[in-house]
């Protein structure tokens, strides 16, 4: 077993460590470059008159049952009713 450890030179280990670090460095910045390209392509696909398109207004709350806030409120109220029913 000691022959195995003796046969591995410190330069061999150092070469592998540097190789792994270089691969990680290239992979990280390759991923960042790919994400930048995707964002650029998405921006180019947007219509030029995006500012003139009507955006949904969040000033006035929706009273429709599909509103997520209303659903959360109804769910919380049901939970309180259920707890009160268990206490009785």
JOKA-V331189 format. One record per backbone hydrogen bond with DSSP energy under -1.0 kcal/mol. CO is the residue of the C=O (numbers start at 0). NH is the residue of the N-H. E is the energy in kcal/mol with one decimal. If there is no record, write none. Layout:
BEGIN
CO:NH:E
CO:NH:E
END
This chain:
BEGIN
0:4:-1.5
1:5:-1.9
2:6:-2.0
3:7:-1.0
8:12:-1.8
9:13:-2.3
10:14:-2.4
11:15:-1.9
12:16:-2.4
13:17:-2.5
14:18:-2.3
15:19:-2.4
16:20:-2.4
17:21:-2.5
18:22:-2.2
19:23:-2.2
20:24:-2.3
21:25:-2.6
22:26:-2.5
23:27:-2.5
24:28:-2.1
25:29:-2.0
26:30:-2.1
27:31:-2.1
28:32:-2.1
29:33:-2.2
30:34:-2.3
31:35:-2.1
32:36:-2.1
33:37:-2.1
34:38:-2.2
35:39:-2.2
36:40:-2.4
37:41:-2.3
38:42:-2.3
39:43:-2.0
40:44:-1.5
46:49:-1.0
63:66:-1.6
66:70:-2.0
67:71:-2.1
68:72:-2.2
69:73:-2.6
70:74:-2.3
71:75:-2.4
72:76:-2.4
73:77:-2.2
74:78:-2.0
75:79:-2.2
76:80:-2.4
77:81:-2.2
78:82:-2.2
79:83:-2.4
80:84:-2.1
81:85:-1.7
82:86:-1.6
83:87:-1.1
END
